[in-house]
Every structure is written in structure tokens, then in C-alpha cells.
């Protein structure tokens, strides 16, 4: 019988393990088994929560972008002057956690993966499981959310 409330904890552990495993490997040539072992769960559970490696990679990239975007939104909150807004974005971009080796490796690996899997830059890729938004779509969405939260309210 599954334990209630464990899914979010295990999903987060798998995402963090994906970042660490990709960072240690230096590329996306990692297996679900390696990531699951690093997270302390079975490969079957990793597949249960994410369906496959691509979905785990997308969730991991979304996690990195959400963390970065949240920091930028926090930095922009209450800063109305253009110079203060730019300083907030730059400040978030150069925070120490952005330069942790595993995080840098994950960002670069995901960039290369995105370029290799979708050269045309469309808004989504169709798979047997449905449409998966591309990372460029996620970047546009992140940018739009940041700009909405940063714009002065009347």
C-alpha cells in the first residue's frame, strides 16, 4: 500500500538526483536506474512517477527554471526603477547556487538536448503520450511570468 504524501517528496528527490547524476556524468547519457539509485528509490518507482527519462528531464528542467524564475520575481518585487530591475535580474543570475557544478552541467546538458531534439524550435513535440511543450515554449512562459510580476501595478 502506498504511503500517503510520499509522492511529492520522492519526485523532488528524483529531480535533485537527476541534477546530481547529470552533473557527475557531464551529459544526459544517464539511466533512470542511476538516477533512482542516487535518489534512494527503485527504478520502477522513478518510471511510475515520471513515465520515462524524457519526462524526468523535462520536470528537472522545469524545476531549475522555476527556481531561477522565482528568485528573479523575488528580486523584481518592489523594484520599479529600470536600473534596480536589471540589477535584480543580474543578481539572481550570479547567485552562488547558479554556479554549483551539477547545476551548470544540467543547464548545459539540457541546452544541448533541446537543440538536438528540436532543431526547428517549434512549440511542442508530439509523442505517443501527447504533446510535450519544448523548452523554448517554457522559456517564453517564464519570461512572460517574470515580466508580469515585475511590471508596476497601478
C-alpha positions in Angstrom: 0.0 0.0 0.0 1.5 3.4 -1.0 2.3 5.8 1.8 0.2 9.0 1.6 2.2 12.2 1.0 5.3 10.5 -0.3 4.9 11.3 -4.0 6.0 14.9 -3.8 8.9 14.0 -1.6 10.1 11.3 -3.9 9.5 13.3 -7.1 11.7 16.1 -5.6 14.3 13.6 -4.6 14.4 12.2 -8.1 14.7 15.7 -9.6 17.5 16.6 -7.3 19.2 13.2 -8.0 18.8 13.9 -11.8 20.7 17.2 -11.4 23.4 15.5 -9.4 23.7 12.5 -11.7 23.8 14.6 -14.8 26.3 16.9 -13.2 28.6 13.9 -12.2 28.3 12.4 -15.7 28.6 15.7 -17.5 25.9 14.8 -20.0 22.4 13.3 -20.4 23.7 9.8 -21.0 22.4 8.7 -17.6 19.9 6.0 -16.9 16.8 6.0 -14.8 18.4 3.3 -12.7 21.4 5.6 -12.0 19.1 8.5 -11.1 16.8 6.3 -9.0 19.8 4.7 -7.1 21.1 8.3 -6.3 17.6 9.2 -5.0 17.3 6.0 -3.0 14.3 4.7 -4.8 13.7 1.8 -7.2 13.9 2.4 -11.0 10.3 1.2 -11.2 9.2 4.0 -8.8 11.0 6.5 -10.9 9.2 5.3 -14.0 5.9 5.3 -12.1 6.3 9.0 -11.1 7.7 10.3 -14.4 6.9 7.7 -17.1 10.3 7.8 -18.6 13.6 9.6 -18.8 12.4 12.4 -21.1 9.6 13.3 -18.7 12.0 13.3 -15.8 14.4 15.5 -17.8 11.6 17.9 -18.6 10.5 18.0 -14.9 14.1 18.6 -13.9 14.5 21.5 -16.4 11.2 22.9 -15.2 12.4 22.7 -11.6 15.6 24.6 -12.5 13.7 27.3 -14.4 11.1 27.6 -11.7 13.8 28.1 -9.0 15.6 30.7 -11.2 12.3 32.4 -12.1 11.2 32.6 -8.5 14.4 34.2 -7.5 14.1 36.8 -10.3 10.5 37.5 -9.4 11.5 38.0 -5.7 14.3 40.3 -6.8 12.0 42.3 -9.0 9.2 42.6 -6.4 9.1 46.2 -5.3 11.8 47.5 -7.7 10.2 50.0 -10.0 13.3 51.7 -11.5 14.8 50.1 -14.6 18.3 50.1 -13.1 17.0 48.3 -10.0 15.2 45.7 -12.1 18.2 45.0 -14.2 20.3 44.7 -11.0 17.8 42.2 -9.6 18.0 40.0 -12.7 21.8 40.2 -12.8 22.0 39.5 -9.1 19.8 36.4 -9.4 21.8 35.2 -12.4 25.1 35.3 -10.5 23.9 33.8 -7.2 26.3 31.1 -6.0 23.8 28.3 -6.4 23.6 29.0 -10.1 27.3 28.1 -10.3 27.2 24.8 -8.5 28.9 22.3 -10.8 25.9 20.0 -11.1 23.6 22.9 -11.8 25.9 24.3 -14.5 26.3 20.8 -16.1 22.5 20.3 -16.0 21.8 23.6 -17.7 24.3 22.9 -20.4 23.2 19.4 -21.0 19.6 20.5 -21.2 20.5 23.2 -23.7 22.4 20.7 -25.9 19.5 18.2 -25.6 16.9 20.8 -26.6 19.0 21.8 -29.6 19.4 18.2 -30.6 15.8 17.1 -30.2 14.0 20.0 -31.7 16.1 21.9 -34.2 13.1 23.8 -35.7 12.2 25.5 -32.4 8.5 24.7 -32.6 6.2 25.0 -29.6 5.8 21.3 -29.0 6.9 17.8 -30.0 4.3 15.1 -30.5 4.8 11.8 -28.8 2.6 8.7 -28.2 1.8 10.3 -24.8 0.7 13.6 -26.3 2.2 17.0 -27.0 5.3 17.9 -24.9 6.0 21.6 -24.8 9.5 22.4 -25.9 12.0 24.2 -23.6 11.7 27.4 -25.8 8.0 27.5 -25.0 8.8 27.2 -21.3 11.4 30.0 -21.6 8.8 32.3 -23.2 6.3 31.4 -20.5 8.9 32.0 -17.8 9.9 35.4 -19.4 6.2 36.4 -19.6 5.5 35.5 -16.0 8.6 37.4 -14.8 7.6 40.5 -16.8 4.0 40.4 -15.5 5.2 40.1 -11.9 7.8 42.8 -12.4 5.6 45.4 -14.1 4.5 48.2 -11.7 0.9 47.8 -10.6 -1.4 50.8 -11.0 
